[in-house]
Amino acid sequence: MKLATIRTDDGATRAVRLSDGGDELIDVGATDVGQLLSGADWRRVAESASGASYPVADADFAPVVPGPSKVICVGHNYRNHIAEMGRELPDHPTLFAKFADTLTGAFDDLEKPAETDALDWEAELVVVIGKHTRRASSETAANAIAGFTVMNDVSVRDWQFRTVEWTQGKIWDSSTPVGPYMTTPDELPGGRTPSLRVTTTVDGQVMQDDNTGTLLFDPVELVRYVSTIVRLRPGDLIATGTPAGVGHARSPRTYLNGGELVVTEIEGLGACANKVVRTS
């Protein structure tokens, strides 16, 4: 099952399910996917819903969860990306956080801040939490995963590396496309530890190409680890890290200047496709 949050003409949002035919979005009776997941029987509700329908072709996709209580991100989680950044393999997940205001829709324009000349891409598999979870075992961590989606963890590199702490380069307003769909694990090879091709293209040129099966810390381990530190709520997001091929690690370094089309895609989940626009 694929779920999404779309914007409606009245300025509101609705949670929807992709139809079997793939051309319609069926209203599932919630304002967004986060609200849907807050119900214990969310899956039955979504599968049985028969509300209003919207053509996929006309849909305006919001972030798949517009207002998560937290967005936890993992750095250095693909061996080849760790190597290209000149770091050692970590013994534990490297965590940082984003805010809901950082998120934007899967097909929204991506504004290049006027304050940077070092805007970079990072395709990432994202875990969507479906149950309240704290200090999870591996089994309860797996059961807490409602599904997966796609993120472009757009990074403002010059601000990121101003200090040893990365946050200021990762939380620019409306800088992080997420979506368009949350796909449930039963549709994916590997289920809750899926093995899926992940790519980034910039104006059609392949920049990143790897497989989520090579993650150093897999989604179940990340849910277990993060839930040891902080409670996880339905709709919370855990971004699992990016593979090699980021612009900052290239020689010469390559950044987004404005006008490019950046497509971050994960097999079985869909793609974020965002036009980079310059701000004054």
Salt bridges, closest charged atoms under 4 A:
ASP27 OD2 - ARG14 NE 2.85
ASP41 OD2 - ARG44 NH2 2.64
GLU47 OE2 - ARG43 NE 3.04
ASP60 OD1 - ARG7 NH1 2.87
GLU84 OE2 - HIS81 ND1 2.71
ASP108 OD2 - ARG7 NH2 2.83
ASP117 OD1 - LYS112 NZ 3.65
ASP120 OD2 - ARG157 NE 2.82
GLU122 OE2 - ARG157 NH2 2.70
GLU122 OE2 - LYS170 NZ 3.19
ASP153 OD1 - LYS98 NZ 2.85
ASP153 OD2 - LYS170 NZ 3.05
ASP186 OD1 - ARG43 NH2 2.89
ASP209 OD2 - ARG197 NH2 2.68
GLU221 OE2 - ARG224 NH2 2.87
ASP236 OD2 - LYS70 NZ 3.00
